[in-house]
Amino acid sequence: MTFRQFSTRDEAYSMAIQLRDAHLRAPLGLKLNELDTAGEDQQLHFGLFDGQRILACVSFKQLDDKRMKLRQMVVDPSLQRSGLGRTLIANAEETLMKRGCLEITLSARASARAFYEKLGYRAIGESFVEVGIEHLKMDKSL
Ligand SMILES: CC(C)(COP(=O)(O)OP(=O)(O)OC[C@H]1O[C@@H](n2cnc3c(N)ncnc32)[C@H](O)[C@@H]1OP(=O)(O)O)[C@@H](O)C(=O)NCCC(=O)NCCS
């Protein structure tokens, strides 16, 4: 299994889009649309791969020179709860720290709250509804 960064021009990005559509959007009765992917050429994309096959992916949007927003985190369902999510985020955090990032923020699905807490993220404020499901703002200082 390898960790690597990819761009929107790479084949890996098309595979990430399929993973996101199938496992983040379709279960909600939604389809990934142009609004979801707008500006992604300016964002950072990371994945775990088995050869050319994508196993997990996550993207980061720059908020300012010290803060990034984590988005679109998903692990292939057949591999969930086997440490891939933790490995992907740990590798991504290390890469972002080297670029000068000091804080990561995200809108976490309430169902994933415990996962992020185990990785050192903390919930802030009231929950809210996004794409029809409960979310929480969370953050972590690197
Ligand atoms: C949430 C998700 C990214 C976690 O990735 P994962 O590879 O399954 O998580 P890991 O195996 O690395 O788990 C790391 C730790 O978090 C725990 N954990 C993972 N998912 C959890 C969950 N949903 N609830 C409670 N704990 C969870 C694991 O048990 C593990 O704990 P441990 O270190 O004490 O053993 C993955 O399950 C997923 O893609 N879910 C569907 C999409 C989704 O909800 N994405 C997040 C959108 S905000």
The ligand as an ORCA input file, in Angstrom:
! r2SCAN-3c Opt
* xyz 0 1
  C     -14.917      7.377      8.563
  C     -13.836      6.642      7.769
  C     -13.100      7.641      6.868
  C     -12.841      6.016      8.769
  O     -11.823      5.329      8.072
  P     -11.382      3.851      8.537
  O     -10.267      3.421      7.666
  O     -12.590      3.006      8.576
  O     -10.862      4.144     10.017
  P      -9.612      3.469     10.772
  O      -9.696      1.999     10.599
  O      -8.347      4.135     10.356
  O      -9.979      3.823     12.266
  C      -9.151      4.602     13.155
  C      -9.802      4.526     14.520
  O     -11.112      5.132     14.472
  C     -12.117      4.177     14.823
  N     -13.270      4.404     13.939
  C     -13.256      4.407     12.575
  N     -14.490      4.692     12.112
  C     -15.274      4.877     13.198
  C     -16.652      5.195     13.358
  N     -17.458      5.407     12.303
  N     -17.144      5.284     14.638
  C     -16.333      5.061     15.698
  N     -15.004      4.787     15.601
  C     -14.499      4.682     14.360
  C     -11.500      2.815     14.587
  O     -12.115      1.836     15.370
  C     -10.049      3.082     14.990
  O      -9.939      3.095     16.393
  P      -8.688      2.388     17.141
  O      -7.467      3.087     16.629
  O      -8.972      2.606     18.578
  O      -8.714      0.960     16.713
  C     -14.427      5.489      6.906
  O     -15.113      4.598      7.725
  C     -15.363      5.947      5.798
  O     -14.916      6.182      4.669
  N     -16.674      6.049      6.091
  C     -17.680      6.400      5.099
  C     -17.510      7.809      4.574
  C     -17.413      8.839      5.673
  O     -18.194      8.864      6.610
  N     -16.422      9.723      5.516
  C     -16.185     10.803      6.475
  C     -16.947     11.987      6.041
  S     -16.739     13.337      7.214
*
